[in-house]
Amino acid sequence: MISAMSDVLKELYKTLEARKDADPSESYVASLYAKGVDKMSGKLAEEVAELICEAARGENKQAATSEAADVMFHLWVLLAHLDICPGDVEAELARRTGVSGHEEKRNRRS
């Protein structure tokens, strides 16, 4: 299942890239791009809040999974807009592998 995740994100990114040239009246993603970073960021924040609410309820794994997918989708819309591809994120995560979270945060500040 984990290896399939990477393929799904790659396909999603390709679709998001293709939507950069789409008509905003015909594509939800193109409409987000047309509204700019503030709209995309706001939508991402909204989806994160919904996921947090589902997690706090702790009752419905499917609902939390659905909200998590919404978060991932809107995160990737924003990242595609910023020309940050899945490989860039994967490389950053690989760079952090084996590094304590506390140490990684200290290194960011310096």
N, C-alpha and C positions, 0 to 999 in steps of 0.2 A: 504493500500500500504506500509506503514512503517513497519508493522510486517513481510511482505513478504521479505523486504530488508534483515533482519537478516538471514532468511533461505537461501537466495541467496548467501550471504557472507559465510555462513557455508558450503554450497555445493561447492562454489568456492575454499574455503580453503582445503576441502577434495581432490578435484581434483589437486590442486597445490601440496599438500603433496604426492599424488600418482605419480606425474610427477617427483619427486626427483629420482625415480628409473628407469625412462623411458630413452629410447635411444634419445640422442640429435638430431640425424638425422631424427627422426620421431615425435618429440614433440617440438613445439616452446618454451614452458616453460622450458623443460629440456635443450634446447639449451641456454636459458638465464642463468639458473643455472650453466651450464658448463663454461660459459664465466665470471662468478663471479660478485661480488658486484658492481664493477665499471661499467660494462655493464648494469646491472639492474638499477643502479642509473641514468646512462645516459639516458636510455630509459624512465624512469619515468620523468626526467627533460624535455625531448623532448615532452612528452605527456602533461605535465603541460604548457609548452610554447604554444602548439597548442590550449589548452583550453583558455589560456589567450587571444590569438589572436581572437578566436571566441567570447569570452565575450566582447572584445573591439569593435568588429564589431557590436554586439548587434542585428544582423539582423535575425539570424537563430537559433531558440531554439533547433531544432533537431540536428543541427551540434554541438552545444555546449553540448547537452546531450550526443552525441556520443563521443566527446572528453573527457567529464567527466567520461564516462564509461571506456575509455582507461586509464585515470589517475588512477581510482580505481583498475582496473585490474593489472596494473604494480606496483602500491603500494602494492597490496596483494601478488604479486609474490615476491617482495623484503621482505615483512614481513614474508612470509612463509619460505623463505630462512633463515631468522634470527630466525626462530622458535617462532615468535610472532603470536598468534592466534587471531581470532576475539574477543574472550572473554577477552583477555588481553587488547585490545584497548577499548572494551566496558566498562570494569571495570575502566580504566583510565578516560574515559569520565564521567562515573557515579561519580567518586571521585571529578571531577571538577564541577558537577552540583550544581548550586546555589552559586558558587564562582565567584566573579567579575574577569573578564579577567585580569585587572590590578593587583588585589591581587594575582591571581594565578601566574602571571609572577614574582612578587616580591618574592613569596614563593619559586620559582624555583632557584632563585639566592642565597638564604640564606642556 
